[in-house]
Amino acid sequence: MNIFRSAVKLIVIIPIMTACSTNTSSEVDNPRRGTITIASDESFKPLVDGLTRAYEGIYPDAHFKVDYKPEQQTVLQLLKDSARLVITTRELTSKESDIVKQQKGYVKHQHIAIDGLAVVASKVNSDSLMTLAELRGIFEGKITNWSQLPGSNQTGLITLIFDDVNSSNLNFIREKFGLKDLKNLRIVASGSNEKVIEDVRKNPLALGFIGVNWISDGHSLKSRELSEGLNVFGISKKDKPDSLSNYYQPFQAGLEFRNYPLSRDVYIISREEYSGLGGGLMTYIARDVGGLIIQKMGLIPTIRFPRQVEIKTGENF
């Protein structure tokens, strides 16, 4: 009877162990084929769509299910092992990394780009320049009316529009200015970066905050359409700028050396413990034309795609 009971236990246990394993034969993905779930902050949707579609174009058997949601929720998805990769503006904390490692996951961070948080207003509002001190004053409640800003032709309370209260956009502003309490500010959560743009166009008293990759791809018709009717603010680190050259916009010229005051980093974080599809995408971004896609989107790739230049010497030079 004891042998029979042991055999029953073995039969029951083996299927359970097999079901729980992430490395089982036919279901295991590799860099060229398979299906995995990744999560990204919604502010990077154009960038992530561009990278994943390009990779799927090279490897038709590779598929990415992308969940777009606020940054804090993407990190939680990684910790729950319901996303293989996440695209965020920060690395995991040591506590978050420990949670993944306790689940026998392997944590890898890859810095892929420099991005800019764009500050936008309706073109009905003539203002398109602002100092970092003025922006801080708005979030500290010292500047509440457009009439307090010297370049504006509007009079009325400033309404701040973000995509979500848990998004990377608002989290970045919180950390940038050390904000602890936002309850006295006129903040509206529109639900998405695209909706922020729509709401700003309709309201000349609105000041919107979006990931610049929504409007910085000059080759994309949608990007050009979204940028219509918007003023993209140039922001100066100087409290008293003495020329227009002190102001920088969140495009490549301003991001290159982080002269734009609201420049931020973009990371891919992986919990993949073997050489799978997630690692394939990360390698593609780091070593192949992924960097060119990032550059095309108007951001600064961390790892530039090497270009070969042929130099001819002699009579025909």
N, C-alpha and C positions, 0 to 999 in steps of 0.2 A: 504493500500500500504506500509505503514511504517513497518508493521509486516512482510509482504512478503519480503521486502528488507532485514530485519534483518535475516530472515530465510535463504535467499540466501547467505548472508555473513557468517552465521554460517556453512552452508554446505561447502562453499569454504575454510574456515579457518581451520576446523577440520582436513581434509586430509593433509593439508600442515604441521600443527603442528605434526601430527602423523608421517609423512615422515621424519621430522627433528629430532625427538626424537631418542636418542641412546639406550633407555631402553624399547623398545617395545617388548611385550610378546615373541613370538616365535623366534624373531631374536636375542634376547639377549643371549650372550654366558655366560658360567659359568666355573668354574675351571676344569670341566671334559669334556666339549664339546663346539663346536663352531669353528669359523674361524676368526682369526684376522691378521692384518698386523703389522709386527715389522720391524725395520730398524737397521742395524749395520754397523759400519765401516768395510770395507772389510778386514782389517788386522786381524779381529777376526773370520773370516768365519769358520775355522775348529772347534773352540770352540763353536760357536753358532749352527752350524750344529749338533754337538754332543749333546748339551743340548736339542734342540728342537726335534730331532729325538727320543731321549730317552723318552721324555715326551709323544710324540705321540704314542710311543710303549706301554706305560702304559694305555693311554686313546685314543683308536682308533678313537673316535669321535672328538678329538681335532686336530686342524690343524693350522699351522703357515705359513703365506706367508712372507718370509724374503726378504727384499730389501737390497742388499749389495752395498754400495756407500761410498764416502768420508765422514768423520765425520761431517763436516759442513753441508753437505746436509741432513744427518740423523736428525740432530737437527732441521733443517728447516722443515723437514717432520713431526716431532713431533709438532712443533708450528702450522703447518697448519692442524693438526688433521687428517693427512693421514697415521699416524703410531701410534699404541697404546703404544708401548714400543720402546726404542732405547738403543743400547749398545754402550757406548762411553768411552773415557778416562777422562772425566771431568763431573762435575755436571753442571746443568743449572745456568746461571747467574741470578741475581735477576730480571733483566729486562725480560729475557726469561721466568722465572717462572710466572711473572705477566701477560704475554701474554696468557699463558695457563689458568691461574685462571680467566682472563677476559672472556674466552670462557667457563667458568663453568667447567673446568677440574680440576683434583686433582693431584698435583705434588708429586711424591714419588721417592726418590733416594735410591738405594741399592748398596752398595759397595760389589762386589762379588769376586774379585780376584786381585792378584798382578801379573802383566805381565812384560815382558822385551822386549825392542826394540833391536832386534838382528842386529849386524853389521857384514856383511859377505863379503867375497872376494873369488875369484877363488883359488883352490888349487895349480894352477900354480904359484900363488903369495905366496911366503914362509912366508909372514908376518901374524901373528895371535895374536899379542899382541900390545896394544896401551894404552897410558895414556889418561885420560880425557882431560888433557891440550893439547895433540896432536890433539885429535878430535876437540876440540874447535878451535885450530889453523887452521885446515882445513876449518871450516865453517867461520872463520874470514878472510880467504884468505891469511894467513901467511904461510901455508903449501899447496903448489899446486902440487908438484911432489912427486911420490913415493920414489924417491931417498933421500928425506928429512926425511923419516922414517927409523930408524936404522935396523929394522927387515926385510925390503923388499928386494927382489932380482930383482925388476922391476925398470925401468927408464921410466918415461912418466907422463903426466898430469893425475891427479886423477879425475875420473868421478864419481859423486855422483848419485846413482840411487834410486828413490823412486817410490811408486805406483802411487801417485797423488799429485798435488800441494795443494789440500785441505784436504788431509788425516790426520789422527791422527798421523801418523809416522813423517811427516814433521812438523806438528804443535808442536809436542812434542820437536823436536830439536830446533825450533824457540824459544819456551819458555825456554828451558833448558839453552840456551846460550844467550838469550836476543837479538836475531837477528831481525833486521828491514829491511835489504836490502839483497836480495839474487841474484841480477841481475849479479853480477860479478863472480858467481860460476858456475862451469860446472855441472849443475843438469839436469837429464833426468827423465821424468815421464813415466814409462813403462805401466801403466794402471792397474796393479794388483800386489799383493805380489808374486804370482806364476811367473808372467812375470819378476819381479825383479830378482828372482832366476835364471831364464833362461838366462837373459842378463848378469848377473854376471859370470855365468859359461863360457860364450863365450868370455868375455873381462877381461884379467888379470889386466887391469888398472882400473877396476870398483870397487867401494865400495858401497855395497847395504845395504838397511835398510828395515827390515821386522818385522812383529809380530812374536815372537818366536814360537807361537803355530802352525805355519806352519811346523816346523821341530822338535818339542820337544816331540811328542807323539811316544814313543818307541814301542807301540803296533800297530801302523798304518803303513801299507806297503807304502802308499803314502807319509807319513811323512819321512820315511826312504829313499825313492827314491828322494824326494826333497832335502834332506840334503847331498846327494852324490855329490862329487866334490866341496864342499864348505868348507872354513875355517870360523868358527864362532869365532869372536874376543873375547879374554879376555881383559877386560878394567880395569885399575887401577885408583883409586881416587888420589893416590900419584903421584906427579910430577916426583919423582925419586924413583921408586920401587926398593927395595933391594932384592926381591926374587919373585919367581913365585906365591907364596901364596898371593901376593898383587893384583893379577889379578883375576877377576871374570867373568864368562860367564853368559848369561841370562837364565840359567837353575835353577832348584829348589834350589840347594845349594847356588847359588848366589842371588836368589830372596828372600829366607827365611827371612833374616834380612836386606834386601835391600842393601846388600853390592855391588851388581851390580849397577854401576852408572846410568844406563839407565832403572832402574825399574820404572814402572808406574802403576796406578790404573785402574781397569775396573769397570764401573758402569752400572747398568740397571736403566733407568729412565722411569717411568710410568706416564701416564696422565689419567689412568683409574679411574672413579669416583664411581665404584661399584665393587662388588666381582665377577670379571670375569676371563676369561682365562689368561689374563696377570698376574693377582695376583696369579693365580694357579702356573704359571711357576716361579714366584719370590719366592713363598713359597717352591716350590720343590728344588730350588737352595739353599735356606737358611736353610732348615730343613731336607731335605732328601738326597738322594744319588747324588744330583747335585754337591755337593762339591767333591765327589769322581771322578766325570767326569772331573771337573776342574783340580784336582790333576793328573789324568791320562793324561791330555793334557800337563802336564809339567809346569803348573802354580801353584800358591799358593792360595788356596781358603781362603776367608776371614773368613768363618764359616766352621770349620772342622766337618766332619761327625764323630759322637761319636763312638768309638770302645769299645766293652765290652771285658774285659780280665778276664778269669777265673783263679784264683789262688788256687791251691790245697795245703793243709797243711797235715802234718802227715807223716806216714811211706813212702808213695809213692811220696813224694815231691821231 
